[in-house]
Amino acid sequence: MKIGFLGFGEAAFELSTGLKEEGLQSIQAFDVMADDETFGPKIKDRAQRVGIELKTTLTELVTDIEVLFVAVPASKALEVSKNVRDQRNGNTFLYVDVSASTPKVKQDIEAGLTEDGIAFVDAAMLGPLPVYKHKVPISVSGNGTDELIAKMEPYHMNITPVGKRAGDASAVKLIRSVFMKGLVGLYLETLEASEAFNVSEEVLSSLENTMDSHSFIDTLNRLVTGSAVHAERRAFELSGSIEMLQEAGINANLTQAAKDRLVELAEVSVPYQGEEKPDTWKQVLTRYELSKSDEGK
């Protein structure tokens, strides 16, 4: 197996390190920043540590490979795919884009590559690379999904298909980021407030007891379905939280956003007053869809 990395930042470094340990010896890379005064030394040091050859041009990289992992900034992904098409000199390979680009960008990349007879994989890495290296959970979609799984199976990569349509894997990653990155902001807002009022131990202990008492899905369902019934009251309660934070000089943007969503949920739930609480979060979202449908009539 011969693979190449286009872009040799952290992702390519960690993946190639793990693959080398699995016995995959033929790995090469090209990074446009390899000769940069600031970034070049680190790129070259990483390549030397892993024991892979840095090519001097993109054309050299794609001359004799079976799989090309493209690990470039999301803002450059589409442009880079066009460069690869222009400079491949008729060579073919499996194109695997691991950037955090949007589903639309991944679809545009696949469309262009398909014109040139190149199979495409939209790959989304869903864990910390320094911890997992090549075994990081990777969701994949696109017309080259089955080929990638077959080629990398001997090297024990943790690859899960989520569909044949390019963009599906990236959607998983970006939607997951709404929660994971948003949670960090919520943590900070909560911690800053609890420290300001000198009640951190009590707040965190109470939250720990609540969050650890049930599984993630059970907690999700309970909070969403319960809020479908009590959204107005809970939004009013957050008004007090916002006032308290603002009086303490603490940024309350996330708390305000949470209140706004609860106000919206209360409005959506008006036609269902007096009914039993929904059983699942999906039933709550169905109410949103019905509300939008009614607005369009």
Contacts in CASP RR format, 6 or more apart in sequence:
PFRMAT RR
TARGET T0000
AUTHOR 0000-0000-0000
METHOD contacts of the structure
MODEL  1
MKIGFLGFGEAAFELSTGLKEEGLQSIQAFDVMADDETFGPKIKDRAQRV
GIELKTTLTELVTDIEVLFVAVPASKALEVSKNVRDQRNGNTFLYVDVSA
STPKVKQDIEAGLTEDGIAFVDAAMLGPLPVYKHKVPISVSGNGTDELIA
KMEPYHMNITPVGKRAGDASAVKLIRSVFMKGLVGLYLETLEASEAFNVS
EEVLSSLENTMDSHSFIDTLNRLVTGSAVHAERRAFELSGSIEMLQEAGI
NANLTQAAKDRLVELAEVSVPYQGEEKPDTWKQVLTRYELSKSDEGK
1 24 0 8 1.000
1 26 0 8 1.000
1 66 0 8 1.000
1 67 0 8 1.000
1 151 0 8 1.000
1 154 0 8 1.000
1 155 0 8 1.000
2 26 0 8 1.000
2 27 0 8 1.000
2 28 0 8 1.000
2 64 0 8 1.000
2 65 0 8 1.000
2 66 0 8 1.000
2 67 0 8 1.000
3 19 0 8 1.000
3 24 0 8 1.000
3 26 0 8 1.000
3 27 0 8 1.000
3 28 0 8 1.000
3 65 0 8 1.000
3 66 0 8 1.000
3 67 0 8 1.000
3 68 0 8 1.000
3 69 0 8 1.000
4 27 0 8 1.000
4 28 0 8 1.000
4 29 0 8 1.000
4 30 0 8 1.000
4 61 0 8 1.000
4 65 0 8 1.000
4 67 0 8 1.000
4 68 0 8 1.000
4 69 0 8 1.000
5 12 0 8 1.000
5 15 0 8 1.000
5 16 0 8 1.000
5 27 0 8 1.000
5 28 0 8 1.000
5 29 0 8 1.000
5 30 0 8 1.000
5 52 0 8 1.000
5 68 0 8 1.000
5 69 0 8 1.000
5 71 0 8 1.000
6 29 0 8 1.000
6 30 0 8 1.000
6 31 0 8 1.000
6 58 0 8 1.000
6 61 0 8 1.000
6 68 0 8 1.000
6 69 0 8 1.000
6 70 0 8 1.000
6 71 0 8 1.000
6 72 0 8 1.000
6 80 0 8 1.000
6 84 0 8 1.000
7 29 0 8 1.000
7 30 0 8 1.000
7 31 0 8 1.000
7 32 0 8 1.000
7 70 0 8 1.000
7 71 0 8 1.000
7 72 0 8 1.000
8 29 0 8 1.000
8 30 0 8 1.000
8 31 0 8 1.000
8 34 0 8 1.000
8 43 0 8 1.000
8 46 0 8 1.000
8 47 0 8 1.000
8 54 0 8 1.000
8 71 0 8 1.000
9 31 0 8 1.000
9 43 0 8 1.000
9 46 0 8 1.000
9 71 0 8 1.000
10 129 0 8 1.000
10 130 0 8 1.000
11 71 0 8 1.000
11 98 0 8 1.000
11 125 0 8 1.000
11 129 0 8 1.000
12 29 0 8 1.000
12 69 0 8 1.000
12 71 0 8 1.000
13 46 0 8 1.000
13 50 0 8 1.000
14 129 0 8 1.000
14 130 0 8 1.000
14 133 0 8 1.000
14 134 0 8 1.000
14 136 0 8 1.000
15 69 0 8 1.000
15 71 0 8 1.000
15 129 0 8 1.000
15 133 0 8 1.000
15 134 0 8 1.000
15 136 0 8 1.000
16 27 0 8 1.000
16 29 0 8 1.000
16 50 0 8 1.000
16 52 0 8 1.000
16 134 0 8 1.000
17 49 0 8 1.000
17 50 0 8 1.000
17 133 0 8 1.000
17 134 0 8 1.000
18 133 0 8 1.000
18 134 0 8 1.000
18 135 0 8 1.000
19 27 0 8 1.000
19 134 0 8 1.000
19 155 0 8 1.000
20 27 0 8 1.000
20 50 0 8 1.000
20 51 0 8 1.000
20 52 0 8 1.000
21 133 0 8 1.000
21 134 0 8 1.000
22 134 0 8 1.000
22 154 0 8 1.000
22 155 0 8 1.000
22 156 0 8 1.000
23 155 0 8 1.000
24 155 0 8 1.000
27 50 0 8 1.000
27 52 0 8 1.000
28 52 0 8 1.000
28 53 0 8 1.000
28 54 0 8 1.000
28 55 0 8 1.000
28 61 0 8 1.000
28 65 0 8 1.000
29 47 0 8 1.000
29 52 0 8 1.000
29 53 0 8 1.000
29 54 0 8 1.000
29 55 0 8 1.000
29 61 0 8 1.000
30 54 0 8 1.000
30 55 0 8 1.000
30 56 0 8 1.000
30 57 0 8 1.000
30 58 0 8 1.000
30 60 0 8 1.000
30 61 0 8 1.000
31 40 0 8 1.000
31 43 0 8 1.000
31 54 0 8 1.000
33 39 0 8 1.000
33 40 0 8 1.000
33 43 0 8 1.000
34 40 0 8 1.000
34 43 0 8 1.000
34 44 0 8 1.000
34 54 0 8 1.000
43 54 0 8 1.000
44 54 0 8 1.000
47 53 0 8 1.000
47 54 0 8 1.000
55 61 0 8 1.000
57 87 0 8 1.000
58 83 0 8 1.000
58 84 0 8 1.000
58 87 0 8 1.000
59 87 0 8 1.000
59 88 0 8 1.000
59 89 0 8 1.000
61 68 0 8 1.000
62 68 0 8 1.000
62 84 0 8 1.000
62 87 0 8 1.000
62 88 0 8 1.000
62 89 0 8 1.000
62 91 0 8 1.000
62 93 0 8 1.000
63 89 0 8 1.000
63 91 0 8 1.000
64 91 0 8 1.000
65 91 0 8 1.000
65 93 0 8 1.000
66 93 0 8 1.000
66 94 0 8 1.000
66 151 0 8 1.000
67 93 0 8 1.000
67 94 0 8 1.000
67 96 0 8 1.000
67 148 0 8 1.000
67 151 0 8 1.000
67 152 0 8 1.000
68 84 0 8 1.000
68 93 0 8 1.000
68 94 0 8 1.000
68 95 0 8 1.000
68 96 0 8 1.000
69 96 0 8 1.000
69 98 0 8 1.000
69 123 0 8 1.000
70 77 0 8 1.000
70 80 0 8 1.000
70 81 0 8 1.000
70 84 0 8 1.000
70 95 0 8 1.000
70 96 0 8 1.000
70 97 0 8 1.000
70 98 0 8 1.000
70 99 0 8 1.000
71 98 0 8 1.000
71 99 0 8 1.000
72 80 0 8 1.000
72 99 0 8 1.000
73 99 0 8 1.000
74 99 0 8 1.000
74 100 0 8 1.000
74 101 0 8 1.000
74 102 0 8 1.000
74 105 0 8 1.000
76 99 0 8 1.000
77 97 0 8 1.000
77 99 0 8 1.000
77 101 0 8 1.000
77 105 0 8 1.000
77 106 0 8 1.000
77 109 0 8 1.000
78 101 0 8 1.000
78 105 0 8 1.000
78 108 0 8 1.000
78 109 0 8 1.000
81 95 0 8 1.000
81 97 0 8 1.000
81 109 0 8 1.000
81 112 0 8 1.000
81 113 0 8 1.000
84 95 0 8 1.000
85 112 0 8 1.000
85 113 0 8 1.000
85 116 0 8 1.000
85 118 0 8 1.000
88 116 0 8 1.000
88 118 0 8 1.000
92 117 0 8 1.000
92 118 0 8 1.000
93 118 0 8 1.000
94 118 0 8 1.000
94 119 0 8 1.000
94 121 0 8 1.000
94 144 0 8 1.000
94 147 0 8 1.000
94 148 0 8 1.000
94 151 0 8 1.000
95 109 0 8 1.000
95 113 0 8 1.000
95 118 0 8 1.000
95 119 0 8 1.000
95 120 0 8 1.000
95 121 0 8 1.000
96 120 0 8 1.000
96 121 0 8 1.000
96 123 0 8 1.000
96 148 0 8 1.000
97 106 0 8 1.000
97 109 0 8 1.000
97 120 0 8 1.000
97 121 0 8 1.000
97 122 0 8 1.000
97 123 0 8 1.000
98 123 0 8 1.000
98 124 0 8 1.000
98 125 0 8 1.000
98 138 0 8 1.000
100 124 0 8 1.000
100 170 0 8 1.000
100 173 0 8 1.000
100 174 0 8 1.000
101 109 0 8 1.000
101 170 0 8 1.000
102 167 0 8 1.000
102 170 0 8 1.000
102 174 0 8 1.000
103 122 0 8 1.000
103 166 0 8 1.000
103 167 0 8 1.000
103 168 0 8 1.000
103 170 0 8 1.000
103 171 0 8 1.000
103 174 0 8 1.000
104 167 0 8 1.000
105 170 0 8 1.000
106 122 0 8 1.000
106 166 0 8 1.000
106 167 0 8 1.000
106 169 0 8 1.000
106 170 0 8 1.000
107 165 0 8 1.000
107 166 0 8 1.000
107 167 0 8 1.000
109 120 0 8 1.000
109 166 0 8 1.000
110 120 0 8 1.000
110 122 0 8 1.000
110 142 0 8 1.000
110 143 0 8 1.000
110 166 0 8 1.000
113 119 0 8 1.000
113 120 0 8 1.000
114 120 0 8 1.000
114 143 0 8 1.000
119 143 0 8 1.000
119 144 0 8 1.000
119 147 0 8 1.000
120 142 0 8 1.000
120 143 0 8 1.000
120 144 0 8 1.000
120 166 0 8 1.000
121 140 0 8 1.000
121 141 0 8 1.000
121 142 0 8 1.000
121 144 0 8 1.000
121 145 0 8 1.000
121 147 0 8 1.000
121 148 0 8 1.000
122 140 0 8 1.000
122 141 0 8 1.000
122 142 0 8 1.000
122 166 0 8 1.000
122 167 0 8 1.000
122 168 0 8 1.000
122 169 0 8 1.000
122 170 0 8 1.000
123 138 0 8 1.000
123 139 0 8 1.000
123 140 0 8 1.000
123 148 0 8 1.000
123 169 0 8 1.000
124 138 0 8 1.000
124 139 0 8 1.000
124 140 0 8 1.000
124 169 0 8 1.000
124 170 0 8 1.000
124 172 0 8 1.000
124 173 0 8 1.000
125 136 0 8 1.000
125 137 0 8 1.000
125 138 0 8 1.000
125 173 0 8 1.000
126 136 0 8 1.000
126 137 0 8 1.000
126 138 0 8 1.000
126 139 0 8 1.000
126 172 0 8 1.000
126 173 0 8 1.000
126 176 0 8 1.000
127 136 0 8 1.000
127 137 0 8 1.000
128 136 0 8 1.000
129 136 0 8 1.000
132 158 0 8 1.000
134 155 0 8 1.000
134 156 0 8 1.000
134 157 0 8 1.000
135 156 0 8 1.000
135 157 0 8 1.000
135 158 0 8 1.000
136 158 0 8 1.000
137 158 0 8 1.000
137 160 0 8 1.000
138 157 0 8 1.000
138 158 0 8 1.000
138 159 0 8 1.000
138 160 0 8 1.000
139 160 0 8 1.000
139 161 0 8 1.000
139 162 0 8 1.000
139 168 0 8 1.000
139 169 0 8 1.000
139 172 0 8 1.000
139 173 0 8 1.000
140 148 0 8 1.000
140 149 0 8 1.000
140 159 0 8 1.000
140 160 0 8 1.000
140 161 0 8 1.000
140 162 0 8 1.000
140 169 0 8 1.000
141 161 0 8 1.000
141 162 0 8 1.000
141 163 0 8 1.000
141 164 0 8 1.000
141 165 0 8 1.000
141 166 0 8 1.000
141 167 0 8 1.000
141 168 0 8 1.000
141 169 0 8 1.000
142 163 0 8 1.000
142 164 0 8 1.000
142 165 0 8 1.000
142 166 0 8 1.000
142 167 0 8 1.000
142 168 0 8 1.000
142 169 0 8 1.000
143 164 0 8 1.000
143 166 0 8 1.000
145 161 0 8 1.000
145 163 0 8 1.000
145 164 0 8 1.000
146 161 0 8 1.000
148 159 0 8 1.000
149 159 0 8 1.000
149 161 0 8 1.000
152 159 0 8 1.000
162 168 0 8 1.000
162 169 0 8 1.000
162 172 0 8 1.000
163 169 0 8 1.000
182 254 0 8 1.000
185 254 0 8 1.000
186 254 0 8 1.000
189 245 0 8 1.000
189 250 0 8 1.000
189 251 0 8 1.000
189 252 0 8 1.000
189 253 0 8 1.000
189 254 0 8 1.000
189 255 0 8 1.000
190 203 0 8 1.000
190 207 0 8 1.000
191 200 0 8 1.000
192 250 0 8 1.000
192 251 0 8 1.000
193 244 0 8 1.000
193 245 0 8 1.000
193 248 0 8 1.000
193 250 0 8 1.000
194 200 0 8 1.000
194 203 0 8 1.000
194 204 0 8 1.000
196 248 0 8 1.000
196 250 0 8 1.000
197 248 0 8 1.000
210 219 0 8 1.000
211 219 0 8 1.000
213 219 0 8 1.000
214 222 0 8 1.000
220 281 0 8 1.000
221 280 0 8 1.000
221 281 0 8 1.000
224 281 0 8 1.000
224 284 0 8 1.000
225 277 0 8 1.000
225 278 0 8 1.000
225 279 0 8 1.000
225 280 0 8 1.000
225 281 0 8 1.000
225 283 0 8 1.000
225 284 0 8 1.000
226 277 0 8 1.000
226 278 0 8 1.000
227 234 0 8 1.000
227 262 0 8 1.000
227 265 0 8 1.000
228 265 0 8 1.000
228 269 0 8 1.000
228 272 0 8 1.000
228 277 0 8 1.000
228 278 0 8 1.000
228 284 0 8 1.000
228 287 0 8 1.000
229 269 0 8 1.000
229 277 0 8 1.000
231 262 0 8 1.000
231 263 0 8 1.000
231 265 0 8 1.000
231 266 0 8 1.000
231 269 0 8 1.000
232 262 0 8 1.000
232 263 0 8 1.000
232 266 0 8 1.000
234 262 0 8 1.000
235 259 0 8 1.000
235 262 0 8 1.000
235 263 0 8 1.000
235 266 0 8 1.000
238 255 0 8 1.000
238 258 0 8 1.000
238 259 0 8 1.000
238 262 0 8 1.000
239 259 0 8 1.000
241 252 0 8 1.000
241 255 0 8 1.000
242 252 0 8 1.000
242 255 0 8 1.000
242 256 0 8 1.000
242 259 0 8 1.000
245 251 0 8 1.000
245 252 0 8 1.000
245 255 0 8 1.000
246 252 0 8 1.000
265 284 0 8 1.000
267 291 0 8 1.000
268 287 0 8 1.000
268 288 0 8 1.000
268 291 0 8 1.000
269 287 0 8 1.000
272 287 0 8 1.000
278 284 0 8 1.000
278 287 0 8 1.000
END
